[in-house]
Amino acid sequence: MNAKIKDLLPSIYASPTLDKIEGIRASISDLAAKRFEVEMLPPPKEVALERLDHWIAGLSRGYEVEGAARKFLNPTASAIPNIIGHDFGQYLAPFVAPIIREEYAVEIERLYQIRTGVTDAEREADLSHIDDAIFDLELDEERLVRACEERGHYIARRPNASPMIVLAADEELSS
């Protein structure tokens, strides 16, 4: 740390207050990163496979092989469907959808071997636990910052500090 700053603010540096504040801030940052990891955890594998099946079902929605095949029975050739235009995927989807589904399912299975999924209830419980821990740390941080201010030293708050805690009355922080 810069020796000049220590000389200017000896009452802060003489106590472990700044180290405590920095330690709390590091813990808050670590918990915020952990919170993001929990938010990004995938759902259970069954949910991912259900989503895949829903997507595959939508690939060929609105296309009926029988309806297209009937056009070949028309007495004139003018009704034969043109499948090489912009609708090619629509005509091809019913035939390739099972292959696409199988390839995606294999990859989903592989990805779930690397990282397991969590249910919504598990995710909420983990996030709640992390949020409670962050809240407690932010309370401790604000108490220390206010203690420094009482000694006449201003400590800048974190830009993402909880406004609810920063703006709380002193009496609310003492409990």
C-alpha positions in Angstrom: 0.0 0.0 0.0 1.2 3.5 -0.6 3.1 4.8 2.4 1.8 8.4 1.8 -1.8 7.4 2.1 -1.0 5.5 5.3 0.6 8.7 6.7 -2.4 10.8 5.7 -5.0 8.4 7.3 -3.3 6.8 10.2 -6.6 6.2 12.2 -7.9 4.0 9.4 -4.7 2.1 8.7 -4.0 1.6 12.4 -7.0 -0.6 12.7 -7.9 -3.6 10.5 -11.0 -1.8 9.2 -9.8 -1.3 5.6 -8.5 -4.9 5.4 -11.9 -6.1 6.7 -13.8 -4.0 4.2 -11.6 -5.3 1.4 -12.0 -8.9 2.6 -15.8 -8.5 2.7 -15.8 -7.0 -0.8 -13.7 -9.9 -2.1 -16.2 -12.3 -0.5 -19.1 -10.5 -2.1 -17.4 -10.6 -5.5 -16.8 -14.3 -5.1 -20.4 -15.0 -4.1 -21.6 -12.9 -7.1 -19.5 -15.1 -9.4 -20.9 -18.2 -7.7 -24.4 -16.8 -8.1 -23.8 -16.4 -11.9 -22.6 -20.0 -12.1 -25.7 -21.2 -10.4 -28.0 -19.1 -12.7 -26.2 -20.7 -15.7 -26.5 -24.3 -14.6 -28.6 -26.3 -17.1 -32.0 -27.8 -16.2 -32.2 -31.5 -15.6 -31.4 -33.7 -18.6 -35.0 -34.7 -19.0 -36.0 -31.1 -19.5 -33.4 -30.5 -22.1 -34.5 -33.6 -24.0 -38.2 -32.5 -23.7 -37.2 -29.2 -25.2 -35.4 -31.0 -28.0 -38.5 -33.1 -28.8 -40.7 -30.0 -28.8 -38.3 -28.3 -31.2 -38.2 -31.4 -33.5 -42.0 -31.5 -33.5 -42.1 -27.9 -34.6 -39.7 -28.6 -37.6 -42.4 -30.4 -39.6 -45.4 -28.6 -38.2 -47.9 -27.7 -40.9 -46.5 -30.1 -43.5 -48.3 -33.3 -44.4 -46.7 -35.9 -46.6 -50.1 -37.2 -47.6 -51.2 -33.8 -48.8 -48.1 -33.3 -50.9 -48.2 -36.9 -52.2 -51.8 -36.3 -53.4 -50.5 -33.6 -55.8 -48.8 -36.3 -57.8 -52.3 -37.9 -58.4 -53.5 -34.7 -60.1 -54.4 -35.3 -63.8 -52.0 -32.6 -64.9 -48.4 -32.1 -63.9 -48.9 -28.5 -62.9 -49.8 -29.4 -59.3 -46.6 -31.2 -58.6 -45.0 -29.5 -55.5 -41.9 -27.4 -56.1 -39.7 -28.5 -53.2 -36.5 -26.9 -54.5 -37.7 -23.4 -53.6 -37.7 -21.5 -50.3 -39.8 -24.3 -48.8 -37.3 -27.0 -49.3 -36.6 -27.4 -45.5 -40.4 -27.7 -44.9 -40.6 -30.7 -47.2 -37.4 -32.2 -46.0 -38.0 -31.8 -42.3 -40.3 -34.8 -41.7 -37.7 -37.1 -43.2 -34.6 -35.7 -41.5 -36.1 -34.7 -38.1 -35.5 -38.2 -36.6 -31.9 -38.1 -37.6 -31.5 -34.5 -36.3 -33.2 -35.5 -33.0 -30.8 -38.5 -32.6 -27.7 -36.4 -33.2 -28.8 -33.7 -30.8 -29.8 -36.2 -28.2 -26.4 -37.8 -28.3 -24.7 -34.4 -27.9 -27.0 -33.5 -25.0 -26.2 -36.8 -23.3 -22.5 -36.0 -23.7 -22.9 -32.5 -22.3 -24.7 -33.8 -19.3 -21.7 -36.1 -18.5 -19.6 -32.9 -18.1 -22.1 -30.9 -16.1 -25.2 -32.0 -14.3 -28.5 -30.1 -14.3 -30.5 -28.7 -11.4 -34.2 -28.4 -10.9 -35.8 -25.0 -10.6 -36.4 -25.6 -6.9 -32.7 -26.5 -6.4 -31.6 -23.4 -8.3 -33.9 -21.2 -6.3 -32.6 -22.7 -3.0 -29.0 -22.2 -4.0 -29.6 -18.6 -5.2 -31.5 -17.8 -2.0 -28.7 -19.1 0.2 -26.1 -17.1 -1.8 -28.3 -13.9 -1.7 -28.7 -14.3 2.1 -24.9 -14.6 2.4 -24.3 -11.5 0.2 -26.9 -9.6 2.2 -25.2 -10.4 5.5 -21.8 -9.4 4.1 -23.2 -6.2 2.7 -24.6 -5.3 6.2 -21.1 -6.0 7.7 -19.5 -3.9 5.0 -21.9 -0.9 5.6 -21.4 -1.1 9.3 -17.6 -0.8 8.8 -17.9 2.0 6.3 -20.1 4.0 8.7 -17.7 3.4 11.5 -14.9 4.9 9.3 -17.2 7.9 8.5 -17.9 8.4 12.2 -14.1 8.8 12.7 -14.1 11.3 9.9 -12.9 9.2 7.0 -14.9 8.6 3.8 -14.8 5.2 2.3 -16.4 4.9 -1.2 -19.1 2.4 -1.5 -19.0 -0.3 -4.1 -20.9 0.9 -7.3 -23.2 -2.1 -7.0 -23.7 -1.9 -3.3 -27.3 -2.5 -2.3 -29.2 0.9 -2.1 -31.5 -0.7 0.5 -28.5 -1.2 2.9 -26.6 2.0 2.0 -29.7 4.1 2.7 -30.8 2.2 5.8 -31.0 4.1 9.0 -28.2 3.5 11.5 -30.7 1.9 13.9 -31.6 -0.7 11.3 -28.0 -1.8 10.8 -27.3 -2.2 14.5 -29.8 -5.1 15.0 
